[in-house]
């Protein structure tokens, strides 16, 4: 990955990471009511795994940003519901619901959205300040 050169690089990577976070939340919410015929087939919530990337001159500047290192599944137990009439029911009459906590996902969505907006505000403010600086010379 290329180096961290300026505030735009930092904000861009942070916004990209939050967009990945929002996409995983959307996938989890979309699958929250799905059912499967076995524990292994039940949908597992996914979460982005973040890592900090430091600039080459981080010791003197303290500059760092975030990247998505990967997507992992949450370690949750799917719900077991007795529905013998369901076409996906196992031999004992149970279906397995997705291991997704919708309330938690909504909190994740709000947090990711706020983080994205904060980074967007940083970029907007910086551009405005740069334009003011350019116009001062005229």
C-alpha positions, 0 to 999 in steps of 0.5 A: 500500500502506498504511503500516507502523504497528507490529511486527504490520505488519512481521511480517505482510508478512514472513510473507506474503512467505515464504508466497509463497516456499513456494508457488513452491517447492511449484509447482517441486517439483510440476513437477520431473519434468514433460517437454515436447516443446520447450525453450520448453515445458519448465517453468521454475522460478519465484522470488519477487522481494522488495523492501524497503519503508521506513516513512515515518519510516525515517530516524529509526526504521530501520523496514522490511519486505519485500513481493513485487514479482513472480514471475520465472522462473529462467534455467536450461537444461532437461534434454534426454533422449533418449526416442524412444518418449515421446509428447512426443518431438520429431522427433529423439526428445528430451524436455525436462525441467523446469529445476528443481533439487529439492535447491535447492528443498528448501533454499529450502523449509526457509529459507522455513519457518524465516523464517515460524516466526521471524516467528510467534514474534515475533508470539507473544512480542509478544502475550504481553508485551502481555498481561503488561503489561495484567495488571500494571495489575490 
